[in-house]
Amino acid sequence: MAKQSTGFALTIAGFFLGHSHKGRMFYESVHGTFAKILLVPIAAQLGLGVYLKLHIHEQSIRPYAVKVHGILGKAYPILGWTQILFGAVTFRNYCRGDNLGQCLAHYIMVSLVFVSL
């Protein structure tokens, strides 16, 4: 639990430090948008982990919390992979403006490159 809490604290610190410096500003991208969305499952996983450590509501709510906690934990590799690919596509400037088709095509190509490695 200490590792997960430390990871969450570092994630939040990095998020705030990355947005507070007023230095190099980046354009809005799918990578940045998805990073904001990823804060929800990360916070939910932390909250569920704390709740499960308390061992309360053993017969009523806890079994459902265990299932949701497991689903979120198993989704992390998929969410992380998606964020990495969004970062690679954004780095190459393929996802600018309203060009969703171009963005999706390059997302698929980057996925195939990473899978072949």
BELMO-V131420 format. One record per residue. RES is the residue in one small letter. OMEGA is omega as a letter, one per 20 degrees, with the letter a starting at -180 (* if undefined). BURIAL is I if it has 9 or more other C-alpha atoms within 8 Angstrom, else O. D_LAST is the distance of its C-alpha to the last C-alpha in whole Angstrom. Layout:
# BELMO-V131420
{{RES:OMEGA:BURIAL:D_LAST} {RES:OMEGA:BURIAL:D_LAST}}
This chain:
# BELMO-V131420
{{m:a:O:33} {a:r:O:33} {k:a:O:29} {q:r:O:29} {s:r:I:32} {t:r:O:31} {g:r:O:28} {f:r:I:30} {a:r:O:32} {l:r:O:29} {t:r:O:28} {i:r:O:31} {a:r:O:32} {g:r:O:29} {f:a:O:30} {f:r:O:33} {l:r:O:33} {g:a:O:30} {h:a:O:33} {s:a:O:36} {h:r:O:36} {k:r:O:37} {g:a:O:35} {r:a:O:32} {m:a:O:32} {f:r:O:29} {y:r:O:29} {e:a:O:29} {s:r:I:25} {v:r:I:24} {h:r:I:22} {g:r:O:25} {t:a:I:27} {f:r:I:24} {a:r:I:25} {k:r:O:28} {i:a:O:28} {l:r:I:26} {l:a:O:29} {v:r:O:30} {p:r:I:28} {i:r:I:28} {a:r:I:32} {a:r:O:32} {q:r:I:30} {l:r:I:32} {g:r:O:36} {l:r:I:35} {g:r:I:34} {v:r:O:37} {y:a:I:39} {l:r:I:38} {k:a:O:39} {l:a:O:43} {h:r:O:43} {i:a:O:45} {h:a:O:46} {e:a:O:45} {q:a:O:46} {s:a:O:46} {i:a:O:43} {r:r:I:41} {p:r:I:39} {y:r:O:38} {a:r:I:37} {v:a:I:35} {k:a:O:33} {v:r:O:32} {h:r:I:31} {g:r:O:29} {i:r:O:27} {l:r:I:27} {g:r:O:25} {k:r:O:23} {a:a:O:22} {y:r:O:21} {p:r:O:17} {i:r:O:17} {l:r:I:19} {g:r:O:17} {w:r:O:14} {t:r:O:16} {q:r:I:18} {i:a:O:14} {l:r:I:14} {f:r:I:17} {g:r:I:17} {a:r:I:15} {v:r:I:17} {t:r:I:20} {f:a:O:19} {r:r:O:19} {n:r:O:22} {y:a:I:21} {c:r:I:23} {r:r:O:27} {g:a:O:30} {d:a:O:30} {n:a:O:28} {l:a:O:26} {g:r:O:25} {q:r:I:23} {c:a:I:21} {l:r:O:20} {a:r:O:19} {h:r:I:17} {y:r:I:16} {i:a:O:15} {m:r:O:13} {v:r:I:11} {s:a:I:10} {l:r:O:9} {v:a:O:7} {f:a:O:5} {v:a:O:6} {s:a:O:4} {l:*:O:0}}
